Amino acid sequence: MAFSDNFFKKVEKKTNVNKDTILSLAGKIQKANMNDEKVLREVIHDISQMTGREVTKEKEEKIIETVLNNKVPTNLDKYID
């Protein structure tokens, strides 16, 4: 999946996380077992720390359920405005 520079600019504007950090995290995620709940919790925690946004336990559970059930949308561009 390729992302445009415009996508990264939108993400950076909303999260204050730069493109290099995003790509570094993406590389880590690609090597990780995203079917492992412990790994997913670590990734969620890392993203929360990077963005300075708290993730409630309820939201964390919903994210994990979405990932484990392969319900993650493939066109993320439309979710970043």
MOPAC internal coordinates of N, CA, C and O (Angstrom, degrees):
PM7 1SCF
backbone

  N    0.0000 0     0.00 0     0.00 0    0    0    0
  C    1.4424 1     0.00 0     0.00 0    1    0    0
  C    1.5261 1   107.96 1     0.00 0    2    1    0
  O    1.2310 1   120.27 1   -57.93 1    3    2    1
  N    1.3023 1   117.09 1   122.07 1    3    2    1
  C    1.4572 1   122.06 1  -179.76 1    5    3    2
  C    1.5235 1   109.80 1  -101.32 1    6    5    3
  O    1.2310 1   121.13 1   -40.58 1    7    6    5
  N    1.3106 1   115.45 1   139.42 1    7    6    5
  C    1.4548 1   120.68 1   178.51 1    9    7    6
  C    1.5187 1   109.60 1  -115.72 1   10    9    7
  O    1.2310 1   120.89 1   -35.47 1   11   10    9
  N    1.3169 1   115.91 1   144.53 1   11   10    9
  C    1.4570 1   121.29 1   179.62 1   13   11   10
  C    1.5266 1   109.89 1   -81.66 1   14   13   11
  O    1.2310 1   121.55 1   -17.89 1   15   14   13
  N    1.3358 1   114.63 1   162.11 1   15   14   13
  C    1.4613 1   119.11 1   175.48 1   17   15   14
  C    1.5294 1   110.14 1   -61.33 1   18   17   15
  O    1.2310 1   120.75 1   147.89 1   19   18   17
  N    1.3179 1   116.16 1   -32.11 1   19   18   17
  C    1.4548 1   120.63 1   178.27 1   21   19   18
  C    1.5335 1   110.74 1   -61.53 1   22   21   19
  O    1.2310 1   120.37 1   140.23 1   23   22   21
  N    1.3203 1   116.89 1   -39.77 1   23   22   21
  C    1.4659 1   121.35 1   177.13 1   25   23   22
  C    1.5250 1   109.92 1   -59.91 1   26   25   23
  O    1.2310 1   120.56 1   131.62 1   27   26   25
  N    1.3424 1   116.53 1   -48.38 1   27   26   25
  C    1.4657 1   120.22 1  -179.16 1   29   27   26
  C    1.5261 1   111.36 1   -63.14 1   30   29   27
  O    1.2310 1   119.96 1   142.41 1   31   30   29
  N    1.3200 1   117.68 1   -37.59 1   31   30   29
  C    1.4644 1   121.06 1   177.97 1   33   31   30
  C    1.5264 1   110.86 1   -63.32 1   34   33   31
  O    1.2310 1   120.51 1   138.38 1   35   34   33
  N    1.3231 1   116.62 1   -41.62 1   35   34   33
  C    1.4621 1   120.84 1   178.52 1   37   35   34
  C    1.5311 1   110.53 1   -64.02 1   38   37   35
  O    1.2310 1   120.73 1   135.34 1   39   38   37
  N    1.3229 1   116.21 1   -44.66 1   39   38   37
  C    1.4610 1   120.32 1  -179.95 1   41   39   38
  C    1.5252 1   110.16 1   -63.89 1   42   41   39
  O    1.2310 1   120.68 1   135.05 1   43   42   41
  N    1.3288 1   116.31 1   -44.95 1   43   42   41
  C    1.4626 1   119.77 1  -179.76 1   45   43   42
  C    1.5327 1   111.07 1   -61.36 1   46   45   43
  O    1.2310 1   120.38 1   139.17 1   47   46   45
  N    1.3126 1   116.87 1   -40.83 1   47   46   45
  C    1.4634 1   121.14 1   179.72 1   49   47   46
  C    1.5294 1   111.11 1   -62.03 1   50   49   47
  O    1.2310 1   120.36 1   139.57 1   51   50   49
  N    1.3332 1   116.92 1   -40.43 1   51   50   49
  C    1.4651 1   120.94 1  -177.86 1   53   51   50
  C    1.5273 1   112.92 1   -78.88 1   54   53   51
  O    1.2310 1   120.17 1   149.73 1   55   54   53
  N    1.3397 1   117.29 1   -30.27 1   55   54   53
  C    1.4603 1   119.80 1  -170.64 1   57   55   54
  C    1.5247 1   115.09 1  -115.44 1   58   57   55
  O    1.2310 1   120.00 1   165.68 1   59   58   57
  N    1.3290 1   117.61 1   -14.32 1   59   58   57
  C    1.4695 1   122.69 1  -173.68 1   61   59   58
  C    1.5292 1   111.93 1    62.82 1   62   61   59
  O    1.2310 1   120.50 1  -153.56 1   63   62   61
  N    1.3203 1   116.65 1    26.44 1   63   62   61
  C    1.4633 1   122.72 1   176.50 1   65   63   62
  C    1.5208 1   107.11 1  -111.21 1   66   65   63
  O    1.2310 1   120.56 1   -56.03 1   67   66   65
  N    1.3416 1   116.53 1   123.97 1   67   66   65
  C    1.4651 1   119.17 1  -174.37 1   69   67   66
  C    1.5300 1   112.69 1   -80.15 1   70   69   67
  O    1.2310 1   121.65 1   -12.89 1   71   70   69
  N    1.3126 1   114.46 1   167.11 1   71   70   69
  C    1.4670 1   122.53 1  -175.21 1   73   71   70
  C    1.5230 1   111.79 1   -57.13 1   74   73   71
  O    1.2310 1   119.83 1   137.31 1   75   74   73
  N    1.3331 1   117.93 1   -42.69 1   75   74   73
  C    1.4666 1   120.39 1  -178.49 1   77   75   74
  C    1.5241 1   111.52 1   -63.13 1   78   77   75
  O    1.2310 1   120.50 1   140.16 1   79   78   77
  N    1.3209 1   116.65 1   -39.84 1   79   78   77
  C    1.4646 1   120.66 1   178.14 1   81   79   78
  C    1.5259 1   110.47 1   -66.09 1   82   81   79
  O    1.2310 1   120.94 1   138.86 1   83   82   81
  N    1.3255 1   115.81 1   -41.14 1   83   82   81
  C    1.4718 1   120.69 1   178.29 1   85   83   82
  C    1.5229 1   110.23 1   -61.84 1   86   85   83
  O    1.2310 1   120.61 1   134.57 1   87   86   85
  N    1.3296 1   116.45 1   -45.43 1   87   86   85
  C    1.4668 1   120.16 1  -179.56 1   89   87   86
  C    1.5242 1   111.61 1   -66.22 1   90   89   87
  O    1.2310 1   120.50 1   143.46 1   91   90   89
  N    1.3295 1   116.64 1   -36.54 1   91   90   89
  C    1.4636 1   120.51 1   176.82 1   93   91   90
  C    1.5243 1   110.51 1   -63.47 1   94   93   91
  O    1.2310 1   120.50 1   135.75 1   95   94   93
  N    1.3289 1   116.64 1   -44.25 1   95   94   93
  C    1.4578 1   121.03 1   177.82 1   97   95   94
  C    1.5275 1   110.46 1   -63.63 1   98   97   95
  O    1.2310 1   120.63 1   138.91 1   99   98   97
  N    1.3293 1   116.41 1   -41.09 1   99   98   97
  C    1.4694 1   120.31 1   178.87 1  101   99   98
  C    1.5241 1   110.82 1   -60.63 1  102  101   99
  O    1.2310 1   120.51 1   138.96 1  103  102  101
  N    1.3292 1   116.63 1   -41.04 1  103  102  101
  C    1.4679 1   120.43 1   177.80 1  105  103  102
  C    1.5164 1   111.42 1   -62.03 1  106  105  103
  O    1.2310 1   120.90 1   138.00 1  107  106  105
  N    1.3301 1   115.88 1   -42.00 1  107  106  105
  C    1.4705 1   120.76 1   178.36 1  109  107  106
  C    1.5312 1   110.22 1   -63.09 1  110  109  107
  O    1.2310 1   120.76 1   137.66 1  111  110  109
  N    1.3254 1   116.14 1   -42.34 1  111  110  109
  C    1.4634 1   120.85 1  -178.59 1  113  111  110
  C    1.5247 1   110.84 1   -66.04 1  114  113  111
  O    1.2310 1   120.29 1   140.81 1  115  114  113
  N    1.3309 1   117.04 1   -39.19 1  115  114  113
  C    1.4719 1   120.32 1  -179.68 1  117  115  114
  C    1.5159 1   111.68 1   -61.64 1  118  117  115
  O    1.2310 1   120.18 1   148.17 1  119  118  117
  N    1.3260 1   117.26 1   -31.83 1  119  118  117
  C    1.4641 1   121.29 1  -178.51 1  121  119  118
  C    1.5290 1   112.13 1   -86.05 1  122  121  119
  O    1.2310 1   120.58 1   165.97 1  123  122  121
  N    1.3340 1   116.49 1   -14.03 1  123  122  121
  C    1.4579 1   120.95 1  -175.20 1  125  123  122
  C    1.5250 1   111.50 1   -87.60 1  126  125  123
  O    1.2310 1   121.54 1   -21.80 1  127  126  125
  N    1.3084 1   114.65 1   158.20 1  127  126  125
  C    1.4622 1   121.75 1   174.57 1  129  127  126
  C    1.5253 1   107.58 1   -86.90 1  130  129  127
  O    1.2310 1   120.68 1   -82.83 1  131  130  129
  N    1.3158 1   116.30 1    97.17 1  131  130  129
  C    1.4558 1   120.46 1  -175.96 1  133  131  130
  C    1.5297 1   112.76 1   -77.47 1  134  133  131
  O    1.2310 1   120.28 1  -174.87 1  135  134  133
  N    1.3173 1   117.07 1     5.13 1  135  134  133
  C    1.4622 1   121.46 1   172.55 1  137  135  134
  C    1.5178 1   110.97 1   -97.15 1  138  137  135
  O    1.2310 1   120.80 1  -178.28 1  139  138  137
  N    1.3322 1   116.07 1     1.72 1  139  138  137
  C    1.4570 1   122.10 1   179.50 1  141  139  138
  C    1.5309 1   108.24 1   -98.40 1  142  141  139
  O    1.2310 1   120.52 1   -63.67 1  143  142  141
  N    1.3009 1   116.61 1   116.33 1  143  142  141
  C    1.4649 1   121.60 1  -175.89 1  145  143  142
  C    1.5320 1   112.00 1   -58.15 1  146  145  143
  O    1.2310 1   120.23 1   142.58 1  147  146  145
  N    1.3202 1   117.17 1   -37.42 1  147  146  145
  C    1.4690 1   120.59 1   179.40 1  149  147  146
  C    1.5298 1   110.40 1   -63.41 1  150  149  147
  O    1.2310 1   120.38 1   136.88 1  151  150  149
  N    1.3200 1   116.89 1   -43.12 1  151  150  149
  C    1.4642 1   121.69 1   178.74 1  153  151  150
  C    1.5233 1   109.90 1   -63.36 1  154  153  151
  O    1.2310 1   120.34 1   136.41 1  155  154  153
  N    1.3195 1   116.95 1   -43.59 1  155  154  153
  C    1.4617 1   120.77 1   178.38 1  157  155  154
  C    1.5268 1   111.38 1   -59.38 1  158  157  155
  O    1.2310 1   120.36 1   137.24 1  159  158  157
  N    1.3136 1   116.91 1   -42.76 1  159  158  157
  C    1.4695 1   120.23 1   178.63 1  161  159  158
  C    1.5274 1   110.97 1   -62.55 1  162  161  159
  O    1.2310 1   120.28 1   140.90 1  163  162  161
  N    1.3314 1   117.08 1   -39.10 1  163  162  161
  C    1.4634 1   120.96 1   178.10 1  165  163  162
  C    1.5334 1   110.81 1   -64.53 1  166  165  163
  O    1.2310 1   120.37 1   137.07 1  167  166  165
  N    1.3146 1   116.89 1   -42.93 1  167  166  165
  C    1.4661 1   121.24 1   179.54 1  169  167  166
  C    1.5311 1   110.05 1   -64.26 1  170  169  167
  O    1.2310 1   120.53 1   135.74 1  171  170  169
  N    1.3147 1   116.59 1   -44.26 1  171  170  169
  C    1.4636 1   120.35 1   178.23 1  173  171  170
  C    1.5307 1   110.17 1   -59.98 1  174  173  171
  O    1.2310 1   120.79 1   136.29 1  175  174  173
  N    1.3179 1   116.10 1   -43.71 1  175  174  173
  C    1.4644 1   120.79 1   178.86 1  177  175  174
  C    1.5362 1   110.66 1   -62.62 1  178  177  175
  O    1.2310 1   120.41 1   135.87 1  179  178  177
  N    1.3340 1   116.83 1   -44.13 1  179  178  177
  C    1.4719 1   121.18 1   178.93 1  181  179  178
  C    1.5250 1   111.13 1   -59.53 1  182  181  179
  O    1.2310 1   120.65 1   134.84 1  183  182  181
  N    1.3170 1   116.37 1   -45.16 1  183  182  181
  C    1.4682 1   120.55 1  -179.32 1  185  183  182
  C    1.5313 1   109.80 1   -66.22 1  186  185  183
  O    1.2310 1   120.30 1   139.39 1  187  186  185
  N    1.3087 1   117.03 1   -40.61 1  187  186  185
  C    1.4603 1   121.14 1   177.81 1  189  187  186
  C    1.5243 1   110.42 1   -59.43 1  190  189  187
  O    1.2310 1   120.59 1   135.85 1  191  190  189
  N    1.3211 1   116.48 1   -44.15 1  191  190  189
  C    1.4639 1   121.06 1   178.98 1  193  191  190
  C    1.5250 1   111.42 1   -64.43 1  194  193  191
  O    1.2310 1   120.24 1   136.43 1  195  194  193
  N    1.3348 1   117.14 1   -43.57 1  195  194  193
  C    1.4681 1   121.86 1  -179.07 1  197  195  194
  C    1.5248 1   112.25 1   -61.63 1  198  197  195
  O    1.2310 1   121.30 1   139.26 1  199  198  197
  N    1.3179 1   115.11 1   -40.74 1  199  198  197
  C    1.4624 1   119.94 1  -174.41 1  201  199  198
  C    1.5250 1   113.14 1   -91.32 1  202  201  199
  O    1.2310 1   120.74 1   167.22 1  203  202  201
  N    1.3218 1   116.19 1   -12.78 1  203  202  201
  C    1.4589 1   119.72 1  -178.47 1  205  203  202
  C    1.5204 1   112.79 1    71.41 1  206  205  203
  O    1.2310 1   120.90 1  -156.38 1  207  206  205
  N    1.3141 1   115.89 1    23.62 1  207  206  205
  C    1.4610 1   120.87 1  -179.92 1  209  207  206
  C    1.5241 1   110.07 1  -115.00 1  210  209  207
  O    1.2310 1   121.51 1   -47.45 1  211  210  209
  N    1.3211 1   114.71 1   132.55 1  211  210  209
  C    1.4556 1   120.13 1   179.25 1  213  211  210
  C    1.5261 1   110.28 1   -77.23 1  214  213  211
  O    1.2310 1   120.93 1   -39.19 1  215  214  213
  N    1.3241 1   115.83 1   140.81 1  215  214  213
  C    1.4573 1   121.74 1   175.23 1  217  215  214
  C    1.5249 1   106.66 1  -113.66 1  218  217  215
  O    1.2310 1   120.98 1   -61.07 1  219  218  217
  N    1.3215 1   115.73 1   118.93 1  219  218  217
  C    1.4570 1   119.74 1   179.46 1  221  219  218
  C    1.5309 1   109.68 1   -68.47 1  222  221  219
  O    1.2310 1   120.94 1   -20.16 1  223  222  221
  N    1.3182 1   115.80 1   159.84 1  223  222  221
  C    1.4697 1   120.28 1   176.77 1  225  223  222
  C    1.5220 1   110.39 1   -59.00 1  226  225  223
  O    1.2310 1   120.77 1   140.73 1  227  226  225
  N    1.3224 1   116.13 1   -39.27 1  227  226  225
  C    1.4663 1   120.78 1  -179.89 1  229  227  226
  C    1.5275 1   110.30 1   -62.20 1  230  229  227
  O    1.2310 1   120.44 1   134.14 1  231  230  229
  N    1.3155 1   116.76 1   -45.86 1  231  230  229
  C    1.4627 1   120.70 1  -179.85 1  233  231  230
  C    1.5318 1   110.52 1   -67.56 1  234  233  231
  O    1.2310 1   120.61 1   141.11 1  235  234  233
  N    1.3277 1   116.44 1   -38.89 1  235  234  233
  C    1.4669 1   120.45 1   177.48 1  237  235  234
  C    1.5296 1   110.53 1   -59.70 1  238  237  235
  O    1.2310 1   120.44 1   135.49 1  239  238  237
  N    1.3198 1   116.77 1   -44.51 1  239  238  237
  C    1.4659 1   120.83 1   179.06 1  241  239  238
  C    1.5240 1   111.02 1   -62.49 1  242  241  239
  O    1.2310 1   120.48 1   139.43 1  243  242  241
  N    1.3246 1   116.69 1   -40.57 1  243  242  241
  C    1.4619 1   120.72 1   179.91 1  245  243  242
  C    1.5342 1   110.52 1   -65.70 1  246  245  243
  O    1.2310 1   120.35 1   139.09 1  247  246  245
  N    1.3278 1   116.94 1   -40.91 1  247  246  245
  C    1.4704 1   120.58 1   177.65 1  249  247  246
  C    1.5202 1   110.37 1   -62.15 1  250  249  247
  O    1.2310 1   120.64 1   133.29 1  251  250  249
  N    1.3230 1   116.39 1   -46.71 1  251  250  249
  C    1.4636 1   120.98 1  -179.36 1  253  251  250
  C    1.5261 1   110.64 1   -61.55 1  254  253  251
  O    1.2310 1   120.30 1   135.26 1  255  254  253
  N    1.3182 1   117.04 1   -44.74 1  255  254  253
  C    1.4671 1   121.19 1   178.56 1  257  255  254
  C    1.5399 1   110.39 1   -60.19 1  258  257  255
  O    1.2310 1   120.51 1   137.07 1  259  258  257
  N    1.3264 1   116.63 1   -42.93 1  259  258  257
  C    1.4671 1   121.26 1  -179.84 1  261  259  258
  C    1.5173 1   111.05 1   -61.99 1  262  261  259
  O    1.2310 1   120.53 1   133.82 1  263  262  261
  N    1.3270 1   116.59 1   -46.18 1  263  262  261
  C    1.4709 1   120.45 1  -178.85 1  265  263  262
  C    1.5259 1   110.98 1   -67.18 1  266  265  263
  O    1.2310 1   120.30 1   132.75 1  267  266  265
  N    1.3148 1   117.03 1   -47.25 1  267  266  265
  C    1.4665 1   120.38 1  -177.31 1  269  267  266
  C    1.5289 1   112.61 1   -65.02 1  270  269  267
  O    1.2310 1   120.34 1   153.85 1  271  270  269
  N    1.3263 1   116.95 1   -26.15 1  271  270  269
  C    1.4647 1   120.90 1   179.29 1  273  271  270
  C    1.5212 1   112.62 1   -97.67 1  274  273  271
  O    1.2310 1   120.79 1  -164.66 1  275  274  273
  N    1.3289 1   116.09 1    15.34 1  275  274  273
  C    1.4711 1   122.82 1   178.43 1  277  275  274
  C    1.5220 1   112.97 1    51.31 1  278  277  275
  O    1.2310 1   120.54 1  -135.45 1  279  278  277
  N    1.3214 1   116.57 1    44.55 1  279  278  277
  C    1.4618 1   120.98 1   179.91 1  281  279  278
  C    1.5322 1   112.23 1  -109.93 1  282  281  279
  O    1.2310 1   120.38 1  -159.63 1  283  282  281
  N    1.3335 1   116.87 1    20.37 1  283  282  281
  C    1.4593 1   121.49 1   178.47 1  285  283  282
  C    1.5250 1   108.12 1   -77.09 1  286  285  283
  O    1.2310 1   120.13 1   -52.03 1  287  286  285
  N    1.3324 1   117.36 1   127.97 1  287  286  285
  C    1.4777 1   119.67 1   179.47 1  289  287  286
  C    1.5278 1   110.70 1   -63.98 1  290  289  287
  O    1.2310 1   120.85 1   -34.31 1  291  290  289
  N    1.3204 1   115.98 1   145.69 1  291  290  289
  C    1.4626 1   120.04 1  -179.68 1  293  291  290
  C    1.5215 1   112.68 1   -90.22 1  294  293  291
  O    1.2310 1   119.67 1   157.33 1  295  294  293
  N    1.3286 1   118.23 1   -22.67 1  295  294  293
  C    1.4536 1   121.30 1   179.48 1  297  295  294
  C    1.5225 1   109.40 1  -102.80 1  298  297  295
  O    1.2310 1   120.63 1   -96.67 1  299  298  297
  N    1.3273 1   116.39 1    83.33 1  299  298  297
  C    1.4635 1   121.06 1  -176.14 1  301  299  298
  C    1.5263 1   112.68 1   -75.22 1  302  301  299
  O    1.2310 1   120.42 1   159.00 1  303  302  301
  N    1.3244 1   116.81 1   -21.00 1  303  302  301
  C    1.4688 1   121.26 1  -178.79 1  305  303  302
  C    1.5247 1   112.01 1   -52.80 1  306  305  303
  O    1.2310 1   120.02 1   141.39 1  307  306  305
  N    1.3157 1   117.57 1   -38.61 1  307  306  305
  C    1.4661 1   120.63 1  -175.82 1  309  307  306
  C    1.5289 1   112.38 1   -73.39 1  310  309  307
  O    1.2310 1   119.62 1   166.97 1  311  310  309
  N    1.3387 1   118.33 1   -13.03 1  311  310  309
  C    1.4623 1   121.61 1  -179.40 1  313  311  310
  C    1.5280 1   112.81 1   -92.69 1  314  313  311
  O    1.2310 1   120.36 1   170.88 1  315  314  313
  N    1.3182 1   116.92 1    -9.12 1  315  314  313
  C    1.4600 1   121.60 1  -179.06 1  317  315  314
  C    1.5154 1   109.35 1  -109.40 1  318  317  315
  O    1.2310 1   120.40 1   -76.06 1  319  318  317
  N    1.3213 1   116.84 1   103.94 1  319  318  317
  C    1.4620 1   121.61 1   177.54 1  321  319  318
  C    1.5016 1   110.80 1  -117.26 1  322  321  319
  O    1.2310 1   120.10 1   180.00 1  323  322  321

